[in-house]
Every structure is written in structure tokens, then in C-alpha cells.
Amino acid sequence: MNIRKVVALSSLVLFTGAPFAARAGAQNKASDACIQAFIDAYLPKDSVVRVRKVGSTAGHFQVYSRQYTVVLSAQLGGDEGGLVTVRCVATGNGVVLTTRL
């Protein structure tokens, strides 16, 4: 393999993988913003909260997505009891657009 082919192949790999790496950071910002909004709006202020993130099942075509939908649920204990489930839409910058029960 000559040097041109090596450089071309390396560049192709770098530019192909960049959107996936950028998406991971944006997705984390979006999910963290949704989690905080969910805790602030729907959970009792004095409750103990444990957060468990489950991996994404996004496809290859969602790499360039600008909005992320996160589904959150919480099991309430005590007198309130029950399950609260919210669907949150946030941007890759961590701005929450909507939350719906």
C-alpha cells in the first residue's frame, strides 16, 4: 500500500467516526438535562433518587439528530406509591423542549 492510500483510508475512518463520537456527548447532555427536569418536576423534594441509565437503541440514521427523546420512569414509594413515566425531548446542547406524562 502506498502512502496516499494509507492517508486516504485513515482520513475516511476519522471522518466517518466523528459523528458517532459527537453524538455520544450530545446524547449524554440531552439525557442528563431530561433526568434533572424529571427529578425537579415530578419527584418529591425530600426523596432519595437513584438514577439508572439504560443504553440507547438509536439507529445509524439518527447520528445527525438534533433532538433526543428520553423516556424516564420512577417508582414512588411511601403513601404516594405508583409509577411515574415521562417522555422528554431535549436538544444535544442539554435544553429541555418538552416533558409529557
C-alpha positions as CSV (number, residue, x, y, z in Angstrom):
1,M,0.0,0.0,0.0
2,N,1.4,3.4,-0.9
3,I,1.3,6.4,1.5
4,R,-1.6,8.1,-0.4
5,K,-3.8,5.1,0.2
6,V,-3.0,4.9,3.9
7,V,-3.6,8.6,4.3
8,A,-6.9,8.5,2.4
9,L,-8.1,5.4,4.3
10,S,-7.1,7.0,7.7
11,S,-9.0,10.2,6.8
12,L,-12.0,8.3,5.8
13,V,-12.1,6.4,9.0
14,L,-11.6,9.5,11.0
15,F,-14.4,11.5,9.3
16,T,-16.8,8.6,9.4
17,G,-16.4,8.0,13.1
18,A,-16.6,11.7,14.1
19,P,-20.4,12.0,14.0
20,F,-20.7,8.9,16.3
21,A,-18.4,10.4,18.8
22,A,-20.0,13.8,18.8
23,R,-23.5,12.1,19.1
24,A,-22.5,10.3,22.3
25,G,-21.7,13.6,24.0
26,A,-24.8,15.3,22.8
27,Q,-27.0,12.4,23.8
28,N,-25.5,12.4,27.3
29,K,-26.2,16.2,27.6
30,A,-29.8,15.6,26.5
31,S,-30.4,12.7,28.8
32,D,-28.8,14.5,31.8
33,A,-31.0,17.6,31.2
34,C,-34.1,15.4,31.0
35,I,-33.2,13.5,34.1
36,Q,-32.8,16.7,36.1
37,A,-36.0,18.2,34.8
38,F,-37.9,15.0,35.6
39,I,-36.5,14.9,39.2
40,D,-37.3,18.6,39.7
41,A,-40.8,18.5,38.3
42,Y,-42.2,15.0,39.2
43,L,-40.5,13.6,42.3
44,P,-41.0,14.7,45.9
45,K,-38.3,17.1,47.0
46,D,-37.1,15.1,50.0
47,S,-36.9,11.7,48.2
48,V,-33.8,9.7,47.6
49,V,-33.2,9.3,43.9
50,R,-31.2,6.5,42.2
51,V,-30.5,7.0,38.5
52,R,-30.0,4.1,36.2
53,K,-29.3,4.8,32.6
54,V,-30.1,2.1,30.0
55,G,-28.2,2.2,26.7
56,S,-29.6,3.7,23.6
57,T,-31.1,1.8,20.7
58,A,-30.7,4.6,18.1
59,G,-30.0,3.6,14.5
60,H,-27.3,4.8,12.2
61,F,-29.7,7.4,10.6
62,Q,-30.1,9.1,13.9
63,V,-26.4,10.1,14.1
64,Y,-27.2,13.6,12.9
65,S,-30.3,14.1,15.1
66,R,-30.7,17.4,16.8
67,Q,-33.3,16.4,19.2
68,Y,-33.3,13.4,21.5
69,T,-36.3,11.7,23.1
70,V,-35.7,10.2,26.5
71,V,-38.3,8.0,28.4
72,L,-38.0,8.3,32.2
73,S,-39.8,6.4,34.9
74,A,-39.8,6.3,38.6
75,Q,-41.3,4.0,41.2
76,L,-42.6,6.2,44.0
77,G,-42.6,4.7,47.5
78,G,-44.5,5.5,50.6
79,D,-48.0,6.9,50.6
80,E,-47.8,8.2,47.1
81,G,-46.9,4.8,45.6
82,G,-47.2,4.1,41.9
83,L,-45.1,4.5,38.8
84,V,-44.5,7.8,37.0
85,T,-43.4,7.7,33.4
86,V,-42.5,10.8,31.4
87,R,-41.3,11.3,27.8
88,C,-38.8,14.1,27.5
89,V,-37.5,15.8,24.3
90,A,-34.2,17.7,24.6
91,T,-31.6,19.1,22.3
92,G,-28.0,18.0,22.0
93,N,-27.0,21.1,24.0
94,G,-29.0,20.0,27.0
95,V,-32.0,22.2,26.6
96,V,-35.3,20.5,27.5
97,L,-38.0,21.2,24.9
98,T,-41.0,19.2,26.3
99,T,-41.9,16.8,29.0
100,R,-45.1,14.8,28.9
101,L,-46.7,12.3,31.2
